[in-house]
Amino acid sequence: GWVRREMQPRRRLSPEEGEPLGRWRTLGSIALLLAVYVHNQWTRSLVYYIVSFAQGATTHSDRYMNVELSFDEQVYSLLAAAPFTIAFAPMSLIAGVAADRIDRARATWLSLIVWSLATAWQGSAHSAAEVAATRVLQGFAQAFTTPAGYTLLTSMTGPKRRGLVNSLYAASVYVGAGLAALSILLDRVVGWRCTLHISAAIGVVLVLMSIPVLRETRSQLKPTLTHQSSWIGDLRQSARLVFLSQPSVRFLLLSSVLRFGAGLSIGACLG
């Protein structure tokens, strides 16, 4: 079923499996992981829908970020893709390694805090440089969601439901992108700043819900890469594994940067 259950005769669970969560806690955790991933995709894509370079847009500075902050299409093309990609692509590889060694539940809601604060800052920005800084923070934080989310879902669900749950998680990408597009309607009512602040506030609500519900399912994490168990130490060592390893990994990093840069650039143009 939905919850990984022990089979008879009772077998001893490995340290990485830990004890299975209760049915309702598992369902709540799955729902929260889906909601967090939707929020991840929503907030990263919002910037595409709160700008306009059409004739007449200059009279609506409350609705369009580019009008109030006075930047043109060339600056926008850089803001929408480059800062986010530069942070997201390398951090995705680091997060994938770190997910085996850190508390994935904690990583999920801590990263959610960071990108929600970045989104709130974006809604209060007074220059294109500030927007670029918020995009870097979003890219840095949102890189942790996917590796932590997929592995948590795998450990929470039984084999029969695992494919369905992972498919729902993957579909959250499109739900979040759809919410970003629908945010045009919200922008027309409350303006671009309030639209960003509302999305950030929803992130804070998700954090408050996630802290008591989400739990690391492994009873014991993999041995840390440093002598002292710490987040900073593990992330530092994970980064070393990524950047100082074989040339093929560095090639993968470059490919990731180009891939995400191209995707975000297309999104910026379509938005």
Helices and strands as residue ranges (DSSP letters): H 23-45, G 46-49, G 57-59, H 65-69, H 73-98, H 104-123, H 128-142, H 145-156, H 159-213, H 231-243, H 247-270
